[in-house]
């Protein structure tokens, strides 16, 4: 977990970490998602919520044809 001083100026978990898994899913499948569902919570470090960020998240991407990609961060 990065220090809260970094969280205050970062792009957030989705931009700093999870976005790389979006890229990986697109590279592996060769497809762009047609639907995205994401949820997150501040569980490991409750203070992170003060910065409108999360430390635990789950994202589901639906690909054309219905295949699902699950990303946990």
N, CA, C, O and CB atoms as a CASP TS submission, in Angstrom:
PFRMAT TS
TARGET T0000
AUTHOR 0000-0000-0000
METHOD Language model
MODEL 1
PARENT N/A
ATOM      1  N   UNK     1       0.842  -1.164   0.000  1.00  0.00           N
ATOM      2  CA  UNK     1       0.000   0.000   0.000  1.00  0.00           C
ATOM      3  C   UNK     1       0.898   1.241   0.000  1.00  0.00           C
ATOM      4  O   UNK     1       1.766   1.375   0.862  1.00  0.00           O
ATOM      5  CB  UNK     1      -0.964  -0.010   1.218  1.00  0.00           C
ATOM      6  N   UNK     2       0.695   2.140  -0.954  1.00  0.00           N
ATOM      7  CA  UNK     2       1.495   3.367  -0.954  1.00  0.00           C
ATOM      8  C   UNK     2       1.081   4.267   0.211  1.00  0.00           C
ATOM      9  O   UNK     2      -0.023   4.122   0.737  1.00  0.00           O
ATOM     10  CB  UNK     2       1.342   4.120  -2.300  1.00  0.00           C
ATOM     11  N   UNK     3       1.942   5.185   0.615  1.00  0.00           N
ATOM     12  CA  UNK     3       1.581   6.098   1.702  1.00  0.00           C
ATOM     13  C   UNK     3       0.455   7.044   1.268  1.00  0.00           C
ATOM     14  O   UNK     3       0.289   7.320   0.080  1.00  0.00           O
ATOM     15  CB  UNK     3       2.815   6.909   2.154  1.00  0.00           C
ATOM     16  N   UNK     4      -0.309   7.532   2.239  1.00  0.00           N
ATOM     17  CA  UNK     4      -1.413   8.443   1.926  1.00  0.00           C
ATOM     18  C   UNK     4      -0.927   9.716   1.246  1.00  0.00           C
ATOM     19  O   UNK     4      -1.671  10.328   0.480  1.00  0.00           O
ATOM     20  CB  UNK     4      -2.175   8.799   3.195  1.00  0.00           C
ATOM     21  N   UNK     5       0.306  10.122   1.514  1.00  0.00           N
ATOM     22  CA  UNK     5       0.846  11.322   0.853  1.00  0.00           C
ATOM     23  C   UNK     5       0.920  11.113  -0.660  1.00  0.00           C
ATOM     24  O   UNK     5       0.741  12.063  -1.422  1.00  0.00           O
ATOM     25  CB  UNK     5       2.251  11.669   1.414  1.00  0.00           C
ATOM     26  N   UNK     6       1.182   9.883  -1.102  1.00  0.00           N
ATOM     27  CA  UNK     6       1.182   9.574  -2.536  1.00  0.00           C
ATOM     28  C   UNK     6      -0.249   9.501  -3.068  1.00  0.00           C
ATOM     29  O   UNK     6      -0.536  10.003  -4.154  1.00  0.00           O
ATOM     30  CB  UNK     6       1.921   8.244  -2.805  1.00  0.00           C
ATOM     31  N   UNK     7      -1.129   8.884  -2.314  1.00  0.00           N
ATOM     32  CA  UNK     7      -2.528   8.760  -2.725  1.00  0.00           C
ATOM     33  C   UNK     7      -3.129  10.140  -2.994  1.00  0.00           C
ATOM     34  O   UNK     7      -3.936  10.306  -3.909  1.00  0.00           O
ATOM     35  CB  UNK     7      -3.348   8.020  -1.643  1.00  0.00           C
ATOM     36  N   UNK     8      -2.730  11.123  -2.195  1.00  0.00           N
ATOM     37  CA  UNK     8      -3.271  12.480  -2.327  1.00  0.00           C
ATOM     38  C   UNK     8      -2.983  13.099  -3.690  1.00  0.00           C
ATOM     39  O   UNK     8      -3.737  13.958  -4.145  1.00  0.00           O
ATOM     40  CB  UNK     8      -2.704  13.368  -1.243  1.00  0.00           C
ATOM     41  N   UNK     9      -1.907  12.679  -4.348  1.00  0.00           N
ATOM     42  CA  UNK     9      -1.524  13.290  -5.625  1.00  0.00           C
ATOM     43  C   UNK     9      -1.564  12.300  -6.796  1.00  0.00           C
ATOM     44  O   UNK     9      -1.248  12.661  -7.929  1.00  0.00           O
ATOM     45  CB  UNK     9      -0.132  13.881  -5.510  1.00  0.00           C
ATOM     46  N   UNK    10      -1.949  11.065  -6.518  1.00  0.00           N
ATOM     47  CA  UNK    10      -1.962  10.059  -7.583  1.00  0.00           C
ATOM     48  C   UNK    10      -3.241  10.147  -8.409  1.00  0.00           C
ATOM     49  O   UNK    10      -4.131  10.947  -8.123  1.00  0.00           O
ATOM     50  CB  UNK    10      -1.818   8.653  -6.990  1.00  0.00           C
ATOM     51  N   UNK    11      -3.309   9.334  -9.407  1.00  0.00           N
ATOM     52  CA  UNK    11      -4.510   9.275 -10.239  1.00  0.00           C
ATOM     53  C   UNK    11      -5.560   8.328  -9.695  1.00  0.00           C
ATOM     54  O   UNK    11      -6.653   8.230 -10.254  1.00  0.00           O
ATOM     55  CB  UNK    11      -4.148   8.862 -11.633  1.00  0.00           C
ATOM     56  N   UNK    12      -5.249   7.631  -8.615  1.00  0.00           N
ATOM     57  CA  UNK    12      -6.182   6.675  -8.037  1.00  0.00           C
ATOM     58  C   UNK    12      -5.876   5.267  -8.511  1.00  0.00           C
ATOM     59  O   UNK    12      -5.139   5.070  -9.477  1.00  0.00           O
ATOM     60  CB  UNK    12      -7.617   7.046  -8.389  1.00  0.00           C
ATOM     61  N   UNK    13      -6.447   4.293  -7.823  1.00  0.00           N
ATOM     62  CA  UNK    13      -6.153   2.897  -8.127  1.00  0.00           C
ATOM     63  C   UNK    13      -6.496   2.534  -9.567  1.00  0.00           C
ATOM     64  O   UNK    13      -5.727   1.831 -10.224  1.00  0.00           O
ATOM     65  CB  UNK    13      -6.908   1.993  -7.179  1.00  0.00           C
ATOM     66  N   UNK    14      -7.621   2.994 -10.060  1.00  0.00           N
ATOM     67  CA  UNK    14      -8.017   2.632 -11.432  1.00  0.00           C
ATOM     68  C   UNK    14      -7.042   3.186 -12.464  1.00  0.00           C
ATOM     69  O   UNK    14      -6.684   2.482 -13.408  1.00  0.00           O
ATOM     70  CB  UNK    14      -9.430   3.143 -11.730  1.00  0.00           C
ATOM     71  N   UNK    15      -6.612   4.416 -12.305  1.00  0.00           N
ATOM     72  CA  UNK    15      -5.692   5.026 -13.283  1.00  0.00           C
ATOM     73  C   UNK    15      -4.257   4.573 -13.109  1.00  0.00           C
ATOM     74  O   UNK    15      -3.529   4.422 -14.091  1.00  0.00           O
ATOM     75  CB  UNK    15      -5.749   6.528 -13.179  1.00  0.00           C
ATOM     76  N   UNK    16      -3.841   4.353 -11.872  1.00  0.00           N
ATOM     77  CA  UNK    16      -2.441   4.024 -11.612  1.00  0.00           C
ATOM     78  C   UNK    16      -2.142   2.539 -11.749  1.00  0.00           C
ATOM     79  O   UNK    16      -1.023   2.168 -12.103  1.00  0.00           O
ATOM     80  CB  UNK    16      -2.059   4.483 -10.236  1.00  0.00           C
ATOM     81  N   UNK    17      -3.112   1.689 -11.477  1.00  0.00           N
ATOM     82  CA  UNK    17      -2.847   0.250 -11.416  1.00  0.00           C
ATOM     83  C   UNK    17      -3.734  -0.536 -12.375  1.00  0.00           C
ATOM     84  O   UNK    17      -3.234  -1.240 -13.253  1.00  0.00           O
ATOM     85  CB  UNK    17      -3.049  -0.260  -9.998  1.00  0.00           C
ATOM     86  N   UNK    18      -5.025  -0.419 -12.210  1.00  0.00           N
ATOM     87  CA  UNK    18      -5.954  -1.290 -12.928  1.00  0.00           C
ATOM     88  C   UNK    18      -5.953  -1.035 -14.431  1.00  0.00           C
ATOM     89  O   UNK    18      -6.220  -1.955 -15.205  1.00  0.00           O
ATOM     90  CB  UNK    18      -7.351  -1.108 -12.386  1.00  0.00           C
ATOM     91  N   UNK    19      -5.665   0.174 -14.858  1.00  0.00           N
ATOM     92  CA  UNK    19      -5.655   0.485 -16.284  1.00  0.00           C
ATOM     93  C   UNK    19      -4.710  -0.438 -17.056  1.00  0.00           C
ATOM     94  O   UNK    19      -4.956  -0.732 -18.225  1.00  0.00           O
ATOM     95  CB  UNK    19      -5.252   1.943 -16.500  1.00  0.00           C
ATOM     96  N   UNK    20      -3.651  -0.890 -16.423  1.00  0.00           N
ATOM     97  CA  UNK    20      -2.706  -1.787 -17.104  1.00  0.00           C
ATOM     98  C   UNK    20      -3.339  -3.156 -17.376  1.00  0.00           C
ATOM     99  O   UNK    20      -3.014  -3.814 -18.364  1.00  0.00           O
ATOM    100  CB  UNK    20      -1.426  -1.956 -16.259  1.00  0.00           C
ATOM    101  N   UNK    21      -4.232  -3.568 -16.500  1.00  0.00           N
ATOM    102  CA  UNK    21      -4.940  -4.834 -16.715  1.00  0.00           C
ATOM    103  C   UNK    21      -5.989  -4.700 -17.815  1.00  0.00           C
ATOM    104  O   UNK    21      -6.276  -5.668 -18.518  1.00  0.00           O
ATOM    105  CB  UNK    21      -5.603  -5.302 -15.414  1.00  0.00           C
ATOM    106  N   UNK    22      -6.568  -3.493 -17.969  1.00  0.00           N
ATOM    107  CA  UNK    22      -7.467  -3.250 -19.110  1.00  0.00           C
ATOM    108  C   UNK    22      -6.678  -3.437 -20.408  1.00  0.00           C
ATOM    109  O   UNK    22      -7.130  -4.108 -21.336  1.00  0.00           O
ATOM    110  CB  UNK    22      -8.097  -1.806 -19.043  1.00  0.00           C
ATOM    111  N   UNK    23      -5.492  -2.831 -20.449  1.00  0.00           N
ATOM    112  CA  UNK    23      -4.635  -2.965 -21.638  1.00  0.00           C
ATOM    113  C   UNK    23      -4.281  -4.429 -21.891  1.00  0.00           C
ATOM    114  O   UNK    23      -4.318  -4.885 -23.034  1.00  0.00           O
ATOM    115  CB  UNK    23      -3.346  -2.132 -21.473  1.00  0.00           C
ATOM    116  N   UNK    24      -3.939  -5.164 -20.840  1.00  0.00           N
ATOM    117  CA  UNK    24      -3.578  -6.570 -20.979  1.00  0.00           C
ATOM    118  C   UNK    24      -4.746  -7.399 -21.499  1.00  0.00           C
ATOM    119  O   UNK    24      -4.564  -8.257 -22.363  1.00  0.00           O
ATOM    120  CB  UNK    24      -3.101  -7.125 -19.645  1.00  0.00           C
ATOM    121  N   UNK    25      -5.947  -7.146 -20.977  1.00  0.00           N
ATOM    122  CA  UNK    25      -7.129  -7.886 -21.440  1.00  0.00           C
ATOM    123  C   UNK    25      -7.377  -7.635 -22.930  1.00  0.00           C
ATOM    124  O   UNK    25      -7.706  -8.561 -23.671  1.00  0.00           O
ATOM    125  CB  UNK    25      -8.376  -7.482 -20.619  1.00  0.00           C
ATOM    126  N   UNK    26      -7.220  -6.395 -23.361  1.00  0.00           N
ATOM    127  CA  UNK    26      -7.406  -6.071 -24.783  1.00  0.00           C
ATOM    128  C   UNK    26      -6.325  -6.730 -25.632  1.00  0.00           C
ATOM    129  O   UNK    26      -6.608  -7.221 -26.725  1.00  0.00           O
ATOM    130  CB  UNK    26      -7.390  -4.543 -25.000  1.00  0.00           C
ATOM    131  N   UNK    27      -5.089  -6.746 -25.136  1.00  0.00           N
ATOM    132  CA  UNK    27      -3.989  -7.344 -25.887  1.00  0.00           C
ATOM    133  C   UNK    27      -4.172  -8.855 -25.994  1.00  0.00           C
ATOM    134  O   UNK    27      -3.976  -9.424 -27.067  1.00  0.00           O
ATOM    135  CB  UNK    27      -2.641  -7.017 -25.223  1.00  0.00           C
ATOM    136  N   UNK    28      -4.546  -9.510 -24.896  1.00  0.00           N
ATOM    137  CA  UNK    28      -4.726 -10.959 -24.913  1.00  0.00           C
ATOM    138  C   UNK    28      -5.902 -11.398 -25.777  1.00  0.00           C
ATOM    139  O   UNK    28      -5.810 -12.390 -26.499  1.00  0.00           O
ATOM    140  CB  UNK    28      -4.919 -11.466 -23.510  1.00  0.00           C
ATOM    141  N   UNK    29      -7.005 -10.658 -25.702  1.00  0.00           N
ATOM    142  CA  UNK    29      -8.208 -11.053 -26.436  1.00  0.00           C
ATOM    143  C   UNK    29      -8.263 -10.486 -27.849  1.00  0.00           C
ATOM    144  O   UNK    29      -8.922 -11.050 -28.722  1.00  0.00           O
ATOM    145  CB  UNK    29      -9.429 -10.617 -25.680  1.00  0.00           C
ATOM    146  N   UNK    30      -7.573  -9.375 -28.073  1.00  0.00           N
ATOM    147  CA  UNK    30      -7.665  -8.694 -29.367  1.00  0.00           C
ATOM    148  C   UNK    30      -9.005  -8.005 -29.562  1.00  0.00           C
ATOM    149  O   UNK    30      -9.375  -7.654 -30.683  1.00  0.00           O
ATOM    150  CB  UNK    30      -7.434  -9.680 -30.492  1.00  0.00           C
ATOM    151  N   UNK    31      -9.738  -7.811 -28.458  1.00  0.00           N
ATOM    152  CA  UNK    31     -11.089  -7.240 -28.531  1.00  0.00           C
ATOM    153  C   UNK    31     -11.236  -6.058 -27.584  1.00  0.00           C
ATOM    154  O   UNK    31     -10.574  -5.987 -26.549  1.00  0.00           O
ATOM    155  CB  UNK    31     -12.143  -8.306 -28.203  1.00  0.00           C
ATOM    156  N   UNK    32     -12.112  -5.134 -27.954  1.00  0.00           N
ATOM    157  CA  UNK    32     -12.477  -4.036 -27.073  1.00  0.00           C
ATOM    158  C   UNK    32     -13.730  -4.411 -26.301  1.00  0.00           C
ATOM    159  O   UNK    32     -14.662  -4.967 -26.880  1.00  0.00           O
ATOM    160  CB  UNK    32     -12.695  -2.731 -27.872  1.00  0.00           C
ATOM    161  N   UNK    33     -13.775  -4.118 -24.998  1.00  0.00           N
ATOM    162  CA  UNK    33     -14.977  -4.415 -24.232  1.00  0.00           C
ATOM    163  C   UNK    33     -16.173  -3.626 -24.748  1.00  0.00           C
ATOM    164  O   UNK    33     -16.030  -2.516 -25.259  1.00  0.00           O
ATOM    165  CB  UNK    33     -14.750  -4.116 -22.759  1.00  0.00           C
ATOM    166  N   UNK    34     -17.352  -4.218 -24.605  1.00  0.00           N
ATOM    167  CA  UNK    34     -18.577  -3.524 -24.989  1.00  0.00           C
ATOM    168  C   UNK    34     -19.350  -3.066 -23.752  1.00  0.00           C
ATOM    169  O   UNK    34     -20.301  -2.292 -23.859  1.00  0.00           O
ATOM    170  CB  UNK    34     -19.458  -4.435 -25.861  1.00  0.00           C
ATOM    171  N   UNK    35     -18.933  -3.550 -22.575  1.00  0.00           N
ATOM    172  CA  UNK    35     -19.586  -3.158 -21.335  1.00  0.00           C
ATOM    173  C   UNK    35     -18.580  -3.285 -20.191  1.00  0.00           C
ATOM    174  O   UNK    35     -17.755  -4.198 -20.179  1.00  0.00           O
ATOM    175  CB  UNK    35     -20.854  -4.027 -21.068  1.00  0.00           C
ATOM    176  N   UNK    36     -18.658  -2.359 -19.227  1.00  0.00           N
ATOM    177  CA  UNK    36     -17.749  -2.350 -18.079  1.00  0.00           C
ATOM    178  C   UNK    36     -18.565  -2.141 -16.812  1.00  0.00           C
ATOM    179  O   UNK    36     -19.446  -1.283 -16.770  1.00  0.00           O
ATOM    180  CB  UNK    36     -16.660  -1.242 -18.226  1.00  0.00           C
ATOM    181  N   UNK    37     -18.269  -2.930 -15.771  1.00  0.00           N
ATOM    182  CA  UNK    37     -18.890  -2.764 -14.462  1.00  0.00           C
ATOM    183  C   UNK    37     -17.767  -2.764 -13.438  1.00  0.00           C
ATOM    184  O   UNK    37     -16.956  -3.689 -13.413  1.00  0.00           O
ATOM    185  CB  UNK    37     -19.950  -3.896 -14.163  1.00  0.00           C
ATOM    186  N   UNK    38     -17.707  -1.731 -12.586  1.00  0.00           N
ATOM    187  CA  UNK    38     -16.628  -1.619 -11.604  1.00  0.00           C
ATOM    188  C   UNK    38     -17.169  -1.194 -10.248  1.00  0.00           C
ATOM    189  O   UNK    38     -18.080  -0.371 -10.146  1.00  0.00           O
ATOM    190  CB  UNK    38     -15.568  -0.623 -12.083  1.00  0.00           C
ATOM    191  N   UNK    39     -16.586  -1.774  -9.216  1.00  0.00           N
ATOM    192  CA  UNK    39     -16.906  -1.404  -7.835  1.00  0.00           C
ATOM    193  C   UNK    39     -15.609  -1.389  -7.045  1.00  0.00           C
ATOM    194  O   UNK    39     -14.680  -2.138  -7.346  1.00  0.00           O
ATOM    195  CB  UNK    39     -17.946  -2.392  -7.196  1.00  0.00           C
ATOM    196  N   UNK    40     -15.552  -0.529  -6.029  1.00  0.00           N
ATOM    197  CA  UNK    40     -14.376  -0.485  -5.177  1.00  0.00           C
ATOM    198  C   UNK    40     -14.717  -0.055  -3.774  1.00  0.00           C
ATOM    199  O   UNK    40     -15.758   0.556  -3.530  1.00  0.00           O
ATOM    200  CB  UNK    40     -13.347   0.439  -5.755  1.00  0.00           C
ATOM    201  N   UNK    41     -13.824  -0.381  -2.844  1.00  0.00           N
ATOM    202  CA  UNK    41     -13.986  -0.022  -1.438  1.00  0.00           C
ATOM    203  C   UNK    41     -12.627   0.305  -0.838  1.00  0.00           C
ATOM    204  O   UNK    41     -11.586  -0.115  -1.343  1.00  0.00           O
ATOM    205  CB  UNK    41     -14.671  -1.166  -0.649  1.00  0.00           C
ATOM    206  N   UNK    42     -12.662   1.056   0.238  1.00  0.00           N
ATOM    207  CA  UNK    42     -11.456   1.329   1.027  1.00  0.00           C
ATOM    208  C   UNK    42     -11.498   0.399   2.230  1.00  0.00           C
ATOM    209  O   UNK    42     -12.142   0.708   3.233  1.00  0.00           O
ATOM    210  CB  UNK    42     -11.369   2.852   1.472  1.00  0.00           C
ATOM    211  N   UNK    43     -10.815  -0.736   2.137  1.00  0.00           N
ATOM    212  CA  UNK    43     -10.856  -1.757   3.183  1.00  0.00           C
ATOM    213  C   UNK    43      -9.531  -1.894   3.930  1.00  0.00           C
ATOM    214  O   UNK    43      -9.523  -1.917   5.161  1.00  0.00           O
ATOM    215  CB  UNK    43     -11.234  -3.088   2.582  1.00  0.00           C
ATOM    216  N   UNK    44      -8.425  -1.985   3.220  1.00  0.00           N
ATOM    217  CA  UNK    44      -7.123  -2.172   3.853  1.00  0.00           C
ATOM    218  C   UNK    44      -6.661  -0.900   4.548  1.00  0.00           C
ATOM    219  O   UNK    44      -6.025  -0.963   5.600  1.00  0.00           O
ATOM    220  CB  UNK    44      -6.087  -2.610   2.822  1.00  0.00           C
ATOM    221  N   UNK    45      -6.976   0.254   3.965  1.00  0.00           N
ATOM    222  CA  UNK    45      -6.587   1.555   4.527  1.00  0.00           C
ATOM    223  C   UNK    45      -7.795   2.486   4.438  1.00  0.00           C
ATOM    224  O   UNK    45      -7.962   3.175   3.432  1.00  0.00           O
ATOM    225  CB  UNK    45      -5.340   2.167   3.766  1.00  0.00           C
ATOM    226  N   UNK    46      -8.641   2.519   5.471  1.00  0.00           N
ATOM    227  CA  UNK    46      -9.854   3.345   5.420  1.00  0.00           C
ATOM    228  C   UNK    46      -9.585   4.819   5.124  1.00  0.00           C
ATOM    229  O   UNK    46     -10.448   5.496   4.564  1.00  0.00           O
ATOM    230  CB  UNK    46     -10.590   3.234   6.724  1.00  0.00           C
ATOM    231  N   UNK    47      -8.415   5.327   5.484  1.00  0.00           N
ATOM    232  CA  UNK    47      -8.075   6.732   5.228  1.00  0.00           C
ATOM    233  C   UNK    47      -8.023   7.077   3.752  1.00  0.00           C
ATOM    234  O   UNK    47      -8.106   8.249   3.384  1.00  0.00           O
ATOM    235  CB  UNK    47      -6.753   7.059   5.856  1.00  0.00           C
ATOM    236  N   UNK    48      -7.888   6.083   2.916  1.00  0.00           N
ATOM    237  CA  UNK    48      -7.821   6.322   1.469  1.00  0.00           C
ATOM    238  C   UNK    48      -9.132   6.894   0.936  1.00  0.00           C
ATOM    239  O   UNK    48      -9.138   7.589  -0.080  1.00  0.00           O
ATOM    240  CB  UNK    48      -7.481   5.022   0.731  1.00  0.00           C
ATOM    241  N   UNK    49     -10.230   6.608   1.609  1.00  0.00           N
ATOM    242  CA  UNK    49     -11.547   7.120   1.189  1.00  0.00           C
ATOM    243  C   UNK    49     -11.604   8.643   1.264  1.00  0.00           C
ATOM    244  O   UNK    49     -12.385   9.268   0.547  1.00  0.00           O
ATOM    245  CB  UNK    49     -12.659   6.516   2.061  1.00  0.00           C
ATOM    246  N   UNK    50     -10.786   9.245   2.123  1.00  0.00           N
ATOM    247  CA  UNK    50     -10.745  10.708   2.227  1.00  0.00           C
ATOM    248  C   UNK    50     -10.272  11.344   0.921  1.00  0.00           C
ATOM    249  O   UNK    50     -10.515  12.527   0.681  1.00  0.00           O
ATOM    250  CB  UNK    50      -9.825  11.136   3.379  1.00  0.00           C
ATOM    251  N   UNK    51      -9.608  10.571   0.090  1.00  0.00           N
ATOM    252  CA  UNK    51      -9.097  11.055  -1.195  1.00  0.00           C
ATOM    253  C   UNK    51      -9.942  10.545  -2.364  1.00  0.00           C
ATOM    254  O   UNK    51      -9.507  10.567  -3.515  1.00  0.00           O
ATOM    255  CB  UNK    51      -7.637  10.625  -1.380  1.00  0.00           C
ATOM    256  N   UNK    52     -11.147  10.088  -2.052  1.00  0.00           N
ATOM    257  CA  UNK    52     -12.049   9.537  -3.074  1.00  0.00           C
ATOM    258  C   UNK    52     -11.386   8.430  -3.877  1.00  0.00           C
ATOM    259  O   UNK    52     -11.545   8.346  -5.094  1.00  0.00           O
ATOM    260  CB  UNK    52     -12.519  10.640  -4.016  1.00  0.00           C
ATOM    261  N   UNK    53     -10.641   7.583  -3.181  1.00  0.00           N
ATOM    262  CA  UNK    53      -9.960   6.472  -3.832  1.00  0.00           C
ATOM    263  C   UNK    53     -10.342   5.175  -3.123  1.00  0.00           C
ATOM    264  O   UNK    53     -11.006   5.194  -2.087  1.00  0.00           O
ATOM    265  CB  UNK    53      -8.416   6.678  -3.823  1.00  0.00           C
ATOM    266  N   UNK    54      -9.921   4.071  -3.685  1.00  0.00           N
ATOM    267  CA  UNK    54     -10.186   2.747  -3.127  1.00  0.00           C
ATOM    268  C   UNK    54      -8.876   1.966  -3.071  1.00  0.00           C
ATOM    269  O   UNK    54      -7.910   2.301  -3.757  1.00  0.00           O
ATOM    270  CB  UNK    54     -11.256   1.983  -3.971  1.00  0.00           C
ATOM    271  N   UNK    55      -8.856   0.928  -2.251  1.00  0.00           N
ATOM    272  CA  UNK    55      -7.684   0.054  -2.217  1.00  0.00           C
ATOM    273  C   UNK    55      -8.034  -1.368  -2.635  1.00  0.00           C
ATOM    274  O   UNK    55      -7.152  -2.218  -2.761  1.00  0.00           O
ATOM    275  CB  UNK    55      -7.071   0.048  -0.820  1.00  0.00           C
ATOM    276  N   UNK    56      -9.300  -1.622  -2.847  1.00  0.00           N
ATOM    277  CA  UNK    56      -9.783  -2.936  -3.267  1.00  0.00           C
ATOM    278  C   UNK    56     -10.848  -2.725  -4.325  1.00  0.00           C
ATOM    279  O   UNK    56     -11.807  -1.988  -4.097  1.00  0.00           O
ATOM    280  CB  UNK    56     -10.344  -3.761  -2.059  1.00  0.00           C
ATOM    281  N   UNK    57     -10.697  -3.359  -5.481  1.00  0.00           N
ATOM    282  CA  UNK    57     -11.708  -3.167  -6.525  1.00  0.00           C
ATOM    283  C   UNK    57     -11.878  -4.428  -7.361  1.00  0.00           C
ATOM    284  O   UNK    57     -10.991  -5.277  -7.440  1.00  0.00           O
ATOM    285  CB  UNK    57     -11.329  -1.988  -7.427  1.00  0.00           C
ATOM    286  N   UNK    58     -13.036  -4.517  -7.974  1.00  0.00           N
ATOM    287  CA  UNK    58     -13.349  -5.604  -8.906  1.00  0.00           C
ATOM    288  C   UNK    58     -13.997  -4.993 -10.134  1.00  0.00           C
ATOM    289  O   UNK    58     -14.906  -4.171 -10.027  1.00  0.00           O
ATOM    290  CB  UNK    58     -14.287  -6.680  -8.249  1.00  0.00           C
ATOM    291  N   UNK    59     -13.525  -5.397 -11.291  1.00  0.00           N
ATOM    292  CA  UNK    59     -14.032  -4.885 -12.558  1.00  0.00           C
ATOM    293  C   UNK    59     -14.390  -6.075 -13.441  1.00  0.00           C
ATOM    294  O   UNK    59     -13.626  -7.035 -13.537  1.00  0.00           O
ATOM    295  CB  UNK    59     -12.985  -3.953 -13.259  1.00  0.00           C
ATOM    296  N   UNK    60     -15.544  -6.010 -14.080  1.00  0.00           N
ATOM    297  CA  UNK    60     -15.937  -7.020 -15.050  1.00  0.00           C
ATOM    298  C   UNK    60     -16.093  -6.345 -16.405  1.00  0.00           C
ATOM    299  O   UNK    60     -16.813  -5.357 -16.546  1.00  0.00           O
ATOM    300  CB  UNK    60     -17.256  -7.735 -14.623  1.00  0.00           C
ATOM    301  N   UNK    61     -15.410  -6.894 -17.390  1.00  0.00           N
ATOM    302  CA  UNK    61     -15.526  -6.419 -18.765  1.00  0.00           C
ATOM    303  C   UNK    61     -16.303  -7.465 -19.555  1.00  0.00           C
ATOM    304  O   UNK    61     -16.016  -8.658 -19.451  1.00  0.00           O
ATOM    305  CB  UNK    61     -14.116  -6.152 -19.406  1.00  0.00           C
ATOM    306  N   UNK    62     -17.281  -7.031 -20.342  1.00  0.00           N
ATOM    307  CA  UNK    62     -17.973  -7.942 -21.251  1.00  0.00           C
ATOM    308  C   UNK    62     -17.409  -7.687 -22.648  1.00  0.00           C
ATOM    309  O   UNK    62     -17.402  -6.557 -23.136  1.00  0.00           O
ATOM    310  CB  UNK    62     -19.547  -7.734 -21.209  1.00  0.00           C
ATOM    311  N   UNK    63     -16.943  -8.751 -23.273  1.00  0.00           N
ATOM    312  CA  UNK    63     -16.384  -8.653 -24.619  1.00  0.00           C
ATOM    313  C   UNK    63     -17.464  -8.973 -25.648  1.00  0.00           C
ATOM    314  O   UNK    63     -18.487  -9.570 -25.312  1.00  0.00           O
ATOM    315  CB  UNK    63     -15.173  -9.606 -24.784  1.00  0.00           C
ATOM    316  N   UNK    64     -17.239  -8.579 -26.900  1.00  0.00           N
ATOM    317  CA  UNK    64     -18.195  -8.966 -27.936  1.00  0.00           C
ATOM    318  C   UNK    64     -18.355 -10.492 -27.927  1.00  0.00           C
ATOM    319  O   UNK    64     -17.371 -11.219 -27.788  1.00  0.00           O
ATOM    320  CB  UNK    64     -17.728  -8.461 -29.343  1.00  0.00           C
ATOM    321  N   UNK    65     -19.548 -10.956 -28.069  1.00  0.00           N
ATOM    322  CA  UNK    65     -19.812 -12.392 -28.020  1.00  0.00           C
ATOM    323  C   UNK    65     -20.158 -12.871 -26.636  1.00  0.00           C
ATOM    324  O   UNK    65     -20.576 -14.017 -26.472  1.00  0.00           O
ATOM    325  CB  UNK    65     -18.632 -13.152 -28.525  1.00  0.00           C
ATOM    326  N   UNK    66     -19.992 -12.009 -25.606  1.00  0.00           N
ATOM    327  CA  UNK    66     -20.435 -12.338 -24.266  1.00  0.00           C
ATOM    328  C   UNK    66     -19.371 -12.802 -23.292  1.00  0.00           C
ATOM    329  O   UNK    66     -19.668 -12.941 -22.105  1.00  0.00           O
ATOM    330  CB  UNK    66     -21.438 -13.356 -24.356  1.00  0.00           C
ATOM    331  N   UNK    67     -18.150 -13.048 -23.731  1.00  0.00           N
ATOM    332  CA  UNK    67     -17.094 -13.483 -22.804  1.00  0.00           C
ATOM    333  C   UNK    67     -16.869 -12.415 -21.746  1.00  0.00           C
ATOM    334  O   UNK    67     -16.973 -11.219 -22.020  1.00  0.00           O
ATOM    335  CB  UNK    67     -15.770 -13.777 -23.563  1.00  0.00           C
ATOM    336  N   UNK    68     -16.556 -12.868 -20.514  1.00  0.00           N
ATOM    337  CA  UNK    68     -16.318 -11.954 -19.405  1.00  0.00           C
ATOM    338  C   UNK    68     -14.857 -11.983 -18.994  1.00  0.00           C
ATOM    339  O   UNK    68     -14.211 -13.030 -19.020  1.00  0.00           O
ATOM    340  CB  UNK    68     -17.210 -12.307 -18.216  1.00  0.00           C
ATOM    341  N   UNK    69     -14.344 -10.816 -18.613  1.00  0.00           N
ATOM    342  CA  UNK    69     -13.000 -10.667 -18.070  1.00  0.00           C
ATOM    343  C   UNK    69     -13.160 -10.083 -16.671  1.00  0.00           C
ATOM    344  O   UNK    69     -13.808  -9.050 -16.501  1.00  0.00           O
ATOM    345  CB  UNK    69     -12.088  -9.752 -18.989  1.00  0.00           C
ATOM    346  N   UNK    70     -12.575 -10.738 -15.666  1.00  0.00           N
ATOM    347  CA  UNK    70     -12.651 -10.261 -14.285  1.00  0.00           C
ATOM    348  C   UNK    70     -11.283  -9.734 -13.873  1.00  0.00           C
ATOM    349  O   UNK    70     -10.279 -10.435 -13.999  1.00  0.00           O
ATOM    350  CB  UNK    70     -13.124 -11.394 -13.319  1.00  0.00           C
ATOM    351  N   UNK    71     -11.243  -8.499 -13.382  1.00  0.00           N
ATOM    352  CA  UNK    71      -9.999  -7.884 -12.918  1.00  0.00           C
ATOM    353  C   UNK    71     -10.180  -7.527 -11.451  1.00  0.00           C
ATOM    354  O   UNK    71     -11.079  -6.761 -11.102  1.00  0.00           O
ATOM    355  CB  UNK    71      -9.624  -6.616 -13.772  1.00  0.00           C
ATOM    356  N   UNK    72      -9.332  -8.075 -10.593  1.00  0.00           N
ATOM    357  CA  UNK    72      -9.342  -7.755  -9.167  1.00  0.00           C
ATOM    358  C   UNK    72      -8.072  -7.006  -8.834  1.00  0.00           C
ATOM    359  O   UNK    72      -6.970  -7.460  -9.145  1.00  0.00           O
ATOM    360  CB  UNK    72      -9.473  -9.035  -8.295  1.00  0.00           C
ATOM    361  N   UNK    73      -8.230  -5.857  -8.200  1.00  0.00           N
ATOM    362  CA  UNK    73      -7.064  -5.040  -7.818  1.00  0.00           C
ATOM    363  C   UNK    73      -7.116  -4.769  -6.333  1.00  0.00           C
ATOM    364  O   UNK    73      -6.233  -4.100  -5.797  1.00  0.00           O
ATOM    365  CB  UNK    73      -7.020  -3.702  -8.612  1.00  0.00           C
TER
END
